[in-house]
Amino acid sequence: MKTIEQINTQKEYIKKVKNENQNKNLHYSILTMGCRLNENDSEKLCGMLEQMGYTKTENFEDADICVFNTCCVRENAEDKLFGKLGELKKIKEKKGTIIAIGGCMMQEAHMVEKINKSYPYVDIIFGTHTLHKLPEDLYKVLENRKKVRDILDIDGEVYENLPIKRTSNIQANVTIMYGCNNFCSYCIVPYVRGRERSRHPKDIIEEITKLAQEGYKEVTLLGQNVNSYLRSEKWKEKGQDWNGINSFATLLRAINKIDGIERIRFVSPHPKDFTDDVIEAIRDCNKICKLIHLPLQSGSTNVLKLMNRKYTKEQYLELVQKMKKQIPNVVFTTDIIVGFAGETESDFEDTLDVVKKVKFEQVFMFIYSKRVGTPGAKMENQVPEEIKHKRFNKLKELVESQIEENNKKYIGTIQKVLVEGKSKNNPKMLTGRTESNKVVIFEGKEELKDKIIDIQIVSEHMWYLRGKVISC
């Protein structure tokens, strides 16, 4: 009940700000950093801002309020934020632009302290647990012209029914849980997003059912560790469930039954929690894409232990083989961190070995950077930057050679492609994605947009496939 009352309060503030903004033709801009969870949060921020009378602009100079939704996983996100804040100082002095910063970075005390000291002209700072209070925070700034600092250091609540402005009319991100209980030694996320909190199955099913009614065909389920959905919820421990949903596997099966939804994806699962019932659900459900993002992080058992990942190289490879046996045509993508503290040349070779054996469709590669507040930052035997970059380039070379080889298997095949619209690089062509998330460009009429059609692949290129329409 407390969360419902809080949302109702924010709806009242939305009305108040909208009244303030009436007939003013005001604009907002938003810069989103980080993962798809952040992107989904930004869609909610956009929804609230538009209900308050602001129209989106891509140009900071035209905005009356600039919002930054930050990430603290990579160091370059900090540099990007500080650069933008520096650019905005003169714009704010000229037109009084309101500046709001939220997201994961604002849950770090040292970052908030730096912004207060070096960028005192920032108006609103809000954290991951107070995103829903943007209307109230903005109203206070408009009314009192005072800075607002709205951050909670405790685990937040799950707030439903926030306004949302989605970036696509056909693909939707749906967060199913917040926070993380894993505490990998390189990762700051549990400290800034809190412990695991799952949304109630009823709310998820109702949201996706509504999306289907609105014409959405693909949903991606989001969470820091989606396959631990409902695992830590007290009401589940009491033997309760909702319409048979009491786990990630049963949630997948329920979503698969929703009319109108044609594709289901999810990110990110944790290898240690990939249970047989989830594998069976992926195998049995025709709408679940047979592309699984399975974060590896390192192929070395020694480094995985240092990372607190709780699986070995051998267990990871066994899991991949189990899924390949049970799920026809399954393919994998992954995340890999190069140069974690203590990583030796032999450890790195283990990572290359796993990549060679699995043959991932795509690898998201990162050079390790220390994050303040994590155990990894305090570890000895930090790998020199020069060695990190050398290993990264070697991994990149291997991955790209595999992608080139993998792409050849698509030539001559017929793929079902969800058409997204005109290609950004070539407006004369349309673009879409296969079930395995391969980008395909092809000639076609604009009315094909938002449809799933059959495309024959005629050629491959490193980062996309070329195809031709064979049926509509």
VEXDREN-2710 file (C-alpha; in Angstrom, 1 decimal):
% VEXDREN-2710
k/r/px/py/pz
1/MET/0.0/0.0/0.0
2/LYS/2.9/2.3/0.8
3/THR/4.1/2.1/-2.8
4/ILE/0.7/2.8/-4.2
5/GLU/0.3/5.9/-2.0
6/GLN/3.8/7.1/-3.2
7/ILE/2.9/6.8/-6.8
8/ASN/-0.4/8.6/-6.3
9/THR/1.6/11.4/-4.6
10/GLN/3.9/11.6/-7.6
11/LYS/0.9/11.8/-9.9
12/GLU/-0.3/14.9/-8.0
13/TYR/3.1/16.4/-8.5
14/ILE/3.0/15.6/-12.2
15/LYS/-0.2/17.7/-12.4
16/LYS/1.3/20.5/-10.4
17/VAL/4.4/20.7/-12.7
18/LYS/2.2/20.4/-15.8
19/ASN/0.2/23.4/-14.6
20/GLU/3.4/25.4/-14.0
21/ASN/4.5/24.5/-17.6
22/GLN/1.2/25.3/-19.3
23/ASN/1.6/27.1/-22.6
24/LYS/5.4/27.4/-22.2
25/ASN/6.6/25.0/-25.0
26/LEU/9.3/23.4/-22.8
27/HIS/11.7/20.7/-23.8
28/TYR/13.8/18.0/-22.1
29/SER/16.9/16.0/-23.1
30/ILE/18.1/12.8/-21.6
31/LEU/21.4/11.0/-21.8
32/THR/21.3/7.4/-20.8
33/MET/24.5/5.5/-19.9
34/GLY/24.9/1.8/-19.1
35/CYS/22.8/-1.3/-19.5
36/ARG/19.3/-2.0/-20.7
37/LEU/18.0/-1.7/-17.1
38/ASN/19.1/2.0/-17.3
39/GLU/17.5/2.3/-20.7
40/ASN/14.2/1.0/-19.2
41/ASP/14.6/3.5/-16.3
42/SER/15.1/6.3/-18.8
43/GLU/11.8/5.3/-20.6
44/LYS/10.1/5.9/-17.2
45/LEU/11.8/9.2/-16.7
46/CYS/10.7/10.3/-20.2
47/GLY/7.2/9.2/-19.5
48/MET/7.0/11.3/-16.4
49/LEU/8.6/14.3/-18.1
50/GLU/6.2/14.2/-21.0
51/GLN/3.2/14.0/-18.7
52/MET/4.6/17.1/-17.0
53/GLY/4.5/19.0/-20.3
54/TYR/8.0/18.6/-21.7
55/THR/8.8/17.6/-25.2
56/LYS/11.9/15.6/-26.0
57/THR/14.8/17.2/-27.9
58/GLU/18.1/15.6/-28.8
59/ASN/19.9/19.0/-28.4
60/PHE/21.0/20.0/-25.0
61/GLU/21.1/23.6/-26.0
62/ASP/17.3/23.5/-26.7
63/ALA/16.4/21.8/-23.4
64/ASP/14.8/23.4/-20.4
65/ILE/15.7/20.4/-18.3
66/CYS/18.6/18.0/-18.9
67/VAL/18.6/14.6/-17.3
68/PHE/21.5/12.2/-17.0
69/ASN/20.8/8.6/-16.1
70/THR/24.2/7.4/-15.1
71/CYS/26.1/4.1/-14.9
72/CYS/29.0/3.3/-12.6
73/VAL/30.2/0.1/-14.1
74/ARG/32.8/1.6/-16.4
75/GLU/35.2/4.5/-15.7
76/ASN/34.5/6.2/-19.1
77/ALA/30.9/6.9/-18.0
78/GLU/32.3/9.2/-15.3
79/ASP/34.5/11.0/-17.9
80/LYS/31.5/11.4/-20.2
81/LEU/29.3/12.8/-17.5
82/PHE/31.8/15.4/-16.3
83/GLY/32.5/16.4/-19.9
84/LYS/28.7/17.0/-20.5
85/LEU/28.3/18.9/-17.2
86/GLY/31.2/21.2/-18.2
87/GLU/29.4/21.9/-21.6
88/LEU/26.2/22.6/-19.8
89/LYS/27.5/25.3/-17.4
90/LYS/27.4/28.1/-20.0
91/ILE/24.0/26.9/-21.4
92/LYS/22.6/27.0/-17.8
93/GLU/24.0/30.5/-17.2
94/LYS/22.4/31.7/-20.4
95/LYS/18.9/30.2/-20.1
96/GLY/18.5/28.7/-16.6
97/THR/18.4/25.1/-17.7
98/ILE/17.6/22.7/-14.9
99/ILE/20.1/19.9/-14.6
100/ALA/19.2/16.5/-13.0
101/ILE/21.5/13.6/-12.4
102/GLY/20.2/10.1/-11.4
103/GLY/21.1/6.5/-11.7
104/CYS/23.7/4.2/-10.3
105/MET/26.6/6.7/-10.1
106/MET/24.6/8.8/-7.7
107/GLN/24.5/5.9/-5.2
108/GLU/28.2/6.4/-4.7
109/ALA/29.0/8.8/-1.9
110/HIS/32.3/9.9/-3.4
111/MET/30.6/10.8/-6.7
112/VAL/27.9/12.9/-5.1
113/GLU/30.6/14.7/-3.1
114/LYS/32.6/15.4/-6.3
115/ILE/29.5/16.8/-8.0
116/ASN/28.6/19.0/-5.0
117/LYS/32.1/20.4/-5.0
118/SER/33.0/20.7/-8.6
119/TYR/29.6/21.1/-10.2
120/PRO/27.5/23.1/-7.7
121/TYR/25.1/24.3/-10.4
122/VAL/23.5/20.8/-10.6
123/ASP/19.9/21.2/-9.4
124/ILE/18.7/17.6/-8.7
125/ILE/20.6/14.5/-7.7
126/PHE/18.5/11.3/-7.3
127/GLY/19.4/7.7/-6.9
128/THR/18.3/4.3/-8.2
129/HIS/15.7/4.0/-5.4
130/THR/14.1/7.4/-5.8
131/LEU/13.7/7.6/-9.6
132/HIS/9.9/7.6/-9.2
133/LYS/10.2/10.9/-7.2
134/LEU/11.4/13.0/-10.1
135/PRO/8.1/14.9/-10.3
136/GLU/8.3/15.9/-6.6
137/ASP/12.0/16.8/-6.9
138/LEU/11.4/18.9/-10.0
139/TYR/8.4/20.7/-8.4
140/LYS/10.6/21.7/-5.4
141/VAL/13.2/23.2/-7.7
142/LEU/10.6/25.1/-9.7
143/GLU/8.9/26.4/-6.6
144/ASN/11.8/27.1/-4.2
145/ARG/14.8/27.4/-6.6
146/LYS/16.7/25.2/-4.2
147/LYS/18.9/22.2/-4.9
148/VAL/17.4/18.8/-4.2
149/ARG/19.4/15.7/-3.1
150/ASP/17.1/12.7/-3.0
151/ILE/19.1/9.5/-2.4
152/LEU/18.3/6.4/-0.3
153/ASP/21.1/4.1/0.9
154/ILE/18.7/1.3/1.7
155/ASP/17.2/-1.2/-0.7
156/GLY/14.3/0.5/-2.6
157/GLU/10.8/-0.7/-3.1
158/VAL/9.2/-2.0/-6.4
159/TYR/7.0/0.8/-7.8
160/GLU/4.4/-0.1/-10.4
161/ASN/2.4/2.0/-12.8
162/LEU/4.9/4.7/-13.5
163/PRO/4.3/6.6/-16.8
164/ILE/6.6/5.3/-19.6
165/LYS/7.6/6.5/-23.0
166/ARG/9.1/3.6/-24.9
167/THR/11.7/4.1/-27.6
168/SER/10.1/1.5/-29.9
169/ASN/6.6/0.6/-31.1
170/ILE/7.4/-3.1/-31.5
171/GLN/10.1/-4.1/-29.0
172/ALA/9.8/-3.5/-25.3
173/ASN/12.1/-4.0/-22.3
174/VAL/10.3/-5.3/-19.2
175/THR/12.2/-5.3/-15.9
176/ILE/11.2/-8.3/-13.9
177/MET/13.5/-7.8/-10.9
178/TYR/15.8/-5.2/-9.3
179/GLY/19.1/-5.5/-7.5
180/CYS/21.6/-8.4/-7.1
181/ASN/22.7/-10.8/-4.3
182/ASN/25.9/-12.1/-6.0
183/PHE/28.5/-9.5/-5.1
184/CYS/31.0/-10.4/-7.8
185/SER/34.3/-8.8/-6.6
186/TYR/34.6/-6.5/-9.7
187/CYS/31.1/-5.3/-9.6
188/ILE/29.6/-2.2/-7.9
189/VAL/25.9/-3.0/-8.9
190/PRO/24.8/-4.7/-5.6
191/TYR/26.0/-1.7/-3.7
192/VAL/24.1/0.8/-5.9
193/ARG/21.0/-1.1/-6.9
194/GLY/20.5/-3.0/-3.6
195/ARG/19.5/-6.6/-3.0
196/GLU/17.3/-8.6/-5.2
197/ARG/13.6/-7.6/-5.3
198/SER/11.3/-9.3/-7.8
199/ARG/8.2/-7.8/-9.3
200/HIS/5.0/-9.6/-8.7
201/PRO/4.1/-12.0/-11.5
202/LYS/0.7/-10.5/-11.9
203/ASP/2.2/-7.1/-12.6
204/ILE/4.6/-8.5/-15.2
205/ILE/1.9/-10.5/-17.0
206/GLU/-0.5/-7.6/-17.1
207/GLU/2.3/-5.3/-18.5
208/ILE/3.2/-7.7/-21.3
209/THR/-0.4/-8.5/-22.1
210/LYS/-1.0/-4.7/-22.5
211/LEU/2.1/-4.5/-24.7
212/ALA/0.7/-7.2/-26.9
213/GLN/-2.6/-5.4/-27.2
214/GLU/-0.7/-2.3/-28.3
215/GLY/1.0/-4.2/-31.1
216/TYR/4.4/-5.0/-29.5
217/LYS/5.8/-8.3/-30.8
218/GLU/9.0/-8.7/-28.9
219/VAL/9.8/-8.3/-25.2
220/THR/13.1/-8.6/-23.4
221/LEU/13.0/-9.5/-19.7
222/LEU/15.5/-7.6/-17.7
223/GLY/17.3/-8.2/-14.4
224/GLN/20.8/-8.3/-13.0
225/ASN/20.2/-12.0/-12.6
226/VAL/16.9/-13.0/-14.2
227/ASN/17.1/-16.7/-13.4
228/SER/17.0/-16.0/-9.7
229/TYR/13.6/-14.3/-10.2
230/LEU/11.3/-14.9/-7.1
231/ARG/14.0/-16.9/-5.4
232/SER/14.4/-14.6/-2.4
233/GLU/10.8/-13.5/-2.1
234/LYS/9.1/-14.2/1.3
235/TRP/5.7/-14.9/-0.1
236/LYS/7.1/-17.7/-2.3
237/GLU/8.7/-19.2/0.8
238/LYS/5.2/-19.5/2.3
239/GLY/4.3/-21.8/-0.6
240/GLN/2.3/-19.1/-2.4
241/ASP/2.4/-18.4/-6.1
242/TRP/0.2/-16.6/-8.7
243/ASN/-1.5/-18.6/-11.4
244/GLY/1.2/-21.2/-11.1
245/ILE/4.1/-18.7/-11.5
246/ASN/6.7/-19.3/-8.8
247/SER/10.0/-19.2/-10.6
248/PHE/11.7/-17.8/-13.7
249/ALA/10.9/-21.0/-15.7
250/THR/7.2/-20.8/-14.9
251/LEU/7.2/-17.0/-15.7
252/LEU/8.7/-17.8/-19.2
253/ARG/6.1/-20.4/-19.8
254/ALA/3.3/-18.0/-18.9
255/ILE/4.6/-15.2/-21.1
256/ASN/4.9/-17.7/-24.0
257/LYS/1.1/-18.1/-23.8
258/ILE/0.3/-14.4/-24.3
259/ASP/-1.3/-13.8/-27.7
260/GLY/0.4/-11.2/-29.9
261/ILE/3.9/-11.6/-28.4
262/GLU/6.0/-13.4/-30.9
263/ARG/9.5/-13.2/-29.4
264/ILE/10.8/-13.4/-25.9
265/ARG/14.4/-12.6/-24.9
266/PHE/16.0/-12.2/-21.5
267/VAL/19.2/-10.7/-20.0
268/SER/21.2/-11.4/-18.0
269/PRO/21.2/-14.9/-16.4
270/HIS/24.0/-16.2/-14.1
271/PRO/25.6/-19.5/-15.1
272/LYS/25.5/-20.8/-11.5
273/ASP/21.7/-20.3/-11.4
274/PHE/20.9/-21.8/-14.8
275/THR/18.6/-24.6/-13.6
276/ASP/17.2/-27.5/-15.7
277/ASP/13.7/-26.1/-15.5
278/VAL/14.8/-23.0/-17.3
279/ILE/16.6/-25.0/-20.0
280/GLU/13.5/-27.0/-20.5
281/ALA/11.3/-23.9/-20.7
282/ILE/13.6/-22.4/-23.4
283/ARG/13.4/-25.8/-25.3
284/ASP/9.6/-26.1/-25.0
285/CYS/8.5/-22.5/-25.6
286/ASN/8.3/-21.6/-29.3
287/LYS/8.5/-17.9/-28.7
288/ILE/11.7/-17.8/-26.6
289/CYS/14.6/-16.9/-28.8
290/LYS/17.2/-19.6/-28.9
291/LEU/20.0/-17.1/-28.4
292/ILE/21.2/-17.1/-24.8
293/HIS/23.4/-14.5/-23.3
294/LEU/25.5/-16.4/-20.8
295/PRO/28.1/-14.1/-19.2
296/LEU/31.5/-15.9/-18.9
297/GLN/33.6/-13.0/-17.5
298/SER/36.7/-15.2/-17.5
299/GLY/37.6/-18.7/-18.7
300/SER/40.0/-19.3/-15.9
301/THR/38.8/-21.1/-12.8
302/ASN/41.4/-19.3/-10.8
303/VAL/40.2/-15.9/-11.9
304/LEU/36.5/-16.9/-11.6
305/LYS/37.2/-17.7/-7.9
306/LEU/38.8/-14.3/-7.4
307/MET/35.8/-12.7/-9.1
308/ASN/33.4/-14.6/-6.8
309/ARG/31.6/-16.1/-9.7
310/LYS/30.9/-19.5/-8.1
311/TYR/31.4/-21.7/-11.1
312/THR/34.5/-23.2/-12.8
313/LYS/35.6/-23.2/-16.4
314/GLU/34.6/-26.9/-16.6
315/GLN/31.1/-26.2/-15.2
316/TYR/30.5/-23.4/-17.7
317/LEU/31.5/-25.6/-20.6
318/GLU/29.3/-28.5/-19.3
319/LEU/26.4/-26.1/-19.0
320/VAL/26.9/-25.0/-22.6
321/GLN/27.0/-28.6/-23.8
322/LYS/23.9/-29.5/-21.8
323/MET/22.0/-26.6/-23.5
324/LYS/23.3/-27.5/-27.0
325/LYS/22.0/-31.1/-26.5
326/GLN/18.6/-30.1/-25.2
327/ILE/17.8/-26.9/-27.2
328/PRO/18.0/-27.3/-31.0
329/ASN/20.0/-24.5/-32.8
330/VAL/20.8/-22.7/-29.6
331/VAL/23.6/-20.1/-29.9
332/PHE/25.3/-18.0/-27.3
333/THR/26.6/-14.5/-26.6
334/THR/28.7/-13.5/-23.6
335/ASP/30.5/-10.9/-21.5
336/ILE/34.3/-11.1/-20.9
337/ILE/36.5/-9.0/-18.7
338/VAL/40.1/-8.8/-19.7
339/GLY/42.9/-8.1/-17.1
340/PHE/41.1/-8.6/-13.8
341/ALA/43.5/-8.5/-10.8
342/GLY/45.7/-11.6/-10.6
343/GLU/45.0/-12.7/-14.2
344/THR/48.1/-14.5/-15.6
345/GLU/49.0/-15.3/-19.2
346/SER/47.9/-18.8/-18.5
347/ASP/44.5/-17.6/-17.1
348/PHE/44.0/-15.5/-20.2
349/GLU/44.8/-18.5/-22.4
350/ASP/42.0/-20.3/-20.6
351/THR/39.6/-17.5/-21.6
352/LEU/40.7/-17.9/-25.3
353/ASP/40.2/-21.6/-25.0
354/VAL/36.5/-21.2/-23.9
355/VAL/35.9/-18.7/-26.7
356/LYS/37.3/-21.2/-29.2
357/LYS/35.2/-24.1/-27.9
358/VAL/31.8/-22.3/-27.5
359/LYS/32.1/-20.1/-30.7
360/PHE/29.9/-17.3/-29.4
361/GLU/27.7/-15.3/-31.8
362/GLN/28.9/-12.1/-30.1
363/VAL/31.3/-11.2/-27.3
364/PHE/31.0/-8.0/-25.3
365/MET/34.6/-7.4/-24.2
366/PHE/35.7/-5.1/-21.5
367/ILE/39.1/-4.1/-20.1
368/TYR/38.9/-4.3/-16.3
369/SER/38.8/-1.0/-14.5
370/LYS/38.8/-0.7/-10.7
371/ARG/35.5/0.5/-9.1
372/VAL/35.8/2.2/-5.8
373/GLY/34.1/0.2/-3.1
374/THR/34.5/-3.2/-4.6
375/PRO/36.8/-6.0/-3.3
376/GLY/38.5/-6.1/-6.7
377/ALA/39.8/-2.6/-6.3
378/LYS/41.7/-3.6/-3.2
379/MET/43.3/-6.7/-4.6
380/GLU/47.0/-7.0/-5.2
381/ASN/48.5/-8.1/-8.5
382/GLN/46.7/-5.6/-10.6
383/VAL/47.5/-6.2/-14.3
384/PRO/49.4/-3.4/-16.0
385/GLU/47.4/-1.4/-18.5
386/GLU/49.8/-2.3/-21.4
387/ILE/49.2/-6.0/-20.8
388/LYS/45.4/-5.5/-20.5
389/HIS/45.3/-3.8/-23.9
390/LYS/47.5/-6.4/-25.5
391/ARG/45.3/-9.2/-24.2
392/PHE/42.2/-7.4/-25.2
393/ASN/43.4/-7.0/-28.8
394/LYS/44.3/-10.7/-29.0
395/LEU/40.8/-11.6/-27.8
396/LYS/39.2/-9.2/-30.2
397/GLU/41.1/-10.7/-33.1
398/LEU/39.9/-14.2/-32.2
399/VAL/36.3/-13.1/-31.7
400/GLU/36.2/-11.3/-35.0
401/SER/37.6/-14.3/-36.8
402/GLN/34.9/-16.4/-35.3
403/ILE/32.1/-14.0/-36.1
404/GLU/33.3/-13.9/-39.7
405/GLU/33.2/-17.7/-39.8
406/ASN/29.8/-17.9/-38.0
407/ASN/28.2/-15.5/-40.4
408/LYS/28.9/-17.7/-43.3
409/LYS/26.5/-20.4/-42.0
410/TYR/23.6/-17.9/-42.5
411/ILE/24.2/-17.5/-46.3
412/GLY/21.4/-19.2/-48.2
413/THR/19.2/-19.7/-45.1
414/ILE/15.8/-18.2/-44.6
415/GLN/15.5/-16.1/-41.4
416/LYS/12.5/-14.6/-39.7
417/VAL/13.4/-10.9/-39.4
418/LEU/11.6/-8.4/-37.2
419/VAL/11.7/-5.2/-39.3
420/GLU/12.7/-2.2/-37.3
421/GLY/12.6/0.5/-40.1
422/LYS/15.2/2.3/-42.2
423/SER/18.8/1.5/-41.8
424/LYS/20.7/4.4/-40.0
425/ASN/23.7/3.9/-42.3
426/ASN/21.7/3.6/-45.5
427/PRO/18.2/5.1/-45.5
428/LYS/17.4/3.4/-48.8
429/MET/17.5/0.0/-47.1
430/LEU/15.4/-1.5/-44.3
431/THR/17.0/-3.1/-41.2
432/GLY/15.8/-5.8/-38.8
433/ARG/17.0/-8.6/-36.6
434/THR/16.9/-12.4/-36.7
435/GLU/15.9/-14.5/-33.7
436/SER/19.7/-14.8/-33.1
437/ASN/19.9/-11.0/-33.0
438/LYS/21.8/-10.7/-36.2
439/VAL/21.3/-7.4/-38.0
440/VAL/20.0/-7.8/-41.5
441/ILE/19.7/-5.1/-44.1
442/PHE/17.6/-5.5/-47.2
443/GLU/15.5/-3.6/-49.8
444/GLY/11.8/-3.3/-49.1
445/LYS/8.8/-1.1/-48.7
446/GLU/8.3/0.9/-45.6
447/GLU/5.0/-0.8/-44.8
448/LEU/7.1/-3.9/-43.8
449/LYS/8.1/-2.0/-40.6
450/ASP/7.1/-3.6/-37.4
451/LYS/6.4/-7.0/-39.1
452/ILE/8.2/-10.3/-38.9
453/ILE/8.9/-11.5/-42.4
454/ASP/11.0/-14.2/-44.2
455/ILE/14.3/-13.0/-45.5
456/GLN/16.8/-15.0/-47.5
457/ILE/20.4/-14.2/-46.5
458/VAL/22.5/-13.5/-49.6
459/SER/25.8/-12.3/-48.1
460/GLU/27.6/-11.7/-44.8
461/HIS/29.6/-8.8/-43.5
462/MET/31.3/-8.5/-40.2
463/TRP/28.6/-6.7/-38.3
464/TYR/25.5/-7.4/-40.5
465/LEU/24.0/-9.7/-43.0
466/ARG/22.5/-8.8/-46.4
467/GLY/19.2/-10.3/-47.4
468/LYS/16.3/-10.2/-49.8
469/VAL/12.5/-10.4/-49.1
470/ILE/11.0/-13.7/-50.2
471/SER/7.5/-13.3/-48.6
472/CYS/5.5/-10.8/-46.6
END
